[in-house]
Amino acid sequence: MTIAETKIAISESSATEVVKAAIERAKADKSHALLEIIEERAVVRAAEIDEKLKAGSDAGILAGVPFIAKDNMLTFGSHTTAASKLLENFEAPFQAEAIERLEAAGAICIAKANLDAFAHGGSTENSAYGPTSNPHDNTRVAGGSSGGSAASVALDIVPFALGTDTGGSIREPASFCGVVGLKPTYGSVSRYGVVAMASSTDVIGPLTHTVGDAKLVMDVIAGKDTKDSTTIDNPYTQPATVAVKKVGVIKEWLEDGVDETVKTNVTKMLDTLTSQGYIVEEVSLPVLQYALAVYYIIVPAEVASNLARYDGIRYGVRPESTTDLGSVYSMTRNAGFMPENKRRILIGNYVLSSGYYDAYFRQAAKVRTLLTDVMNQALETYDMLVGPTVPMVAFGLGENTQDPLSMYLADQMTVSASLTGMPAISVPLKTEGLPVGFQIIGKRGDDNSVLVFAETIEGAAV
Ligand code: GLN
């Protein structure tokens, strides 16, 4: 059900009935998309919305519409664990700004979605509470780190879910689960009340059935917030500035190493665009070959800093046999973090250490600037840059868990928009088998042009 269809259902029955039905679907979920259901608070809020609707007062543009939030966003009425044992008992004293804005518009959060612990990963297999399976094939992963959010939309539990994207965590699971996943321009949505991963690329965005629904959610959650100084004016209320004619297909993203299924489906869409009169040209951007390496230096560096605060004093696992403060910290962190969290903390501290800072972090920061320049230039020549979202379809559960490098390779097409702060969206293609996502990248701040073109792809994919 789309948001519009949900609103019709609410007008024909009530917010309470629609929310209760969503909660029942959430309880019946067999893919382990959810970590906790927010039943009590959701039902109370639905009744309040119904009162308002009955009285004819303004209940908000999303009045009574149920949604699900990734469990790294602070919410009332549930725990917020970030899928880590370190936050197992944590109950948030305030809500994330994005959640507050959705509630002010009448939307109702009914559950918290599974993720890779602290959003580190691309398969939801790094969750301390077990993986989410793919709704299209339960032997495969849902993608990650917002795997639970993508699966809950694909399963039609709710019309939309919120995810976070640091290097692909909205777009990759959207591609694997066959839903729309939007990573807005960096700074579009307040990060206040989100468990930080890498502060220079973290951004909240929606997972939906349609591009139009992604825009509806962004209209509500985006815009400046005094509690997050990196926020910008809402780009979703600005007019689209580019009438897309010329499309640049990133050559490096359709070369060897990309699954045939992905290539075939993406190429088919490119042919459709050509037949519709678009100028579709290959563009080679050799600097992209360094994007993944840059990402896996910059992001672990920021992760190491952001995760330094988890000391086990106020919440989290606390080992019993501690004798001194130092071992409280080390034993807590050893017991609470998942192996992937530890790997990133180690890499991050290594690349920031005095002996290696120049060789790794400083170099990566320079290449990041170069990448931004090259992509900005390409977006002067082409109205949009396009390609696959992920080089593969959803892989098998357990297939890559012993091999972090092959896991990281799934991120090679998503990290560039993250490092450069550009808006990017994954739109599902019409496929015979497992879902494949088509990625569109636009200029920073020109999110609405990306959405307009994404609607073209959506229309052509049927
Ligand atoms: N898969 C990527 C990673 O592991 C992206 C994570 C994210 O965007 N949160 O870092």
Boltz pocket constraint, residues with backbone or C-beta under 6 A from the ligand:
constraints:
  - pocket:
      binder: B
      contacts: [[A, 118], [A, 119], [A, 120], [A, 121], [A, 122], [A, 144], [A, 145], [A, 164], [A, 165], [A, 166], [A, 167], [A, 168], [A, 169], [A, 170], [A, 197], [A, 299], [A, 407], [A, 411]]
      max_distance: 6.0
